Amino acid sequence: MANLKVTLVKSTIGSKKDQIATVAALGLTKIRSEKIHNDTPQIRGMVKKVNHLVKVEEI
């Protein structure tokens, strides 16, 4: 199964509350923090919602 490395590249200051909650649910706290998640439709949807704040790499 493929994995995704999600990195926070932009601050959540000024973002909508639901986008801030999505970033927190992905486990990202500070800029340049990284988390590895399984490639599931739920994670893909979360990443799509905040794609302007994160960078995604397939590993």
N, C-alpha and C positions, 0 to 999 in steps of 0.2 A: 504494500500500500504506500502511496506517495505521501510525502509530508510537505508542509508549507512553513517557511520561515517568514514570520511577519515582524517587521521593524517599524517602530513609530518614528517618523521623520519630521513631523510638524506638530506644534503644540495644539492642545485642544482648547486653549483659551479663545473664547469668542464663538465656539462651536455650539450647536444645539445640544440640549440635554440628552436626547436619545443617542446622539453620536458620541458624546462623552461616556455614556453608559456602555456603548458598544466597544469602545476602546478599552475600557476597564474590564469588560467581560472577556476580551481577548487576552487579558493579563498584562497589558502594556501600561506602564506607569510614567516613565520619564522618556524624554527624547532619546533616541538610539537604543532603547530597550528592545530586546528581541524575545520572541517566543516561538517554539516549534509546535505546530498543531497537525493533526491528521487531516488529510484532504477530504473533507466531507461537504455536502451541500450546505449545511448549516454554517460552517466556517467560511465558505465561499460567499455566502450571502452577507455575513457580517463584514467581511473584507470589502465587498462591493459597496456597502453602505458608507464606509469611511475610506474609500480608495484615495481620496485627496490628502489623507493624513498619514497613510502607511505605505510601505514598500513590501512587496511580496516576492519571494523566491521559491521555486520548487526545488526540493532536495530529495 
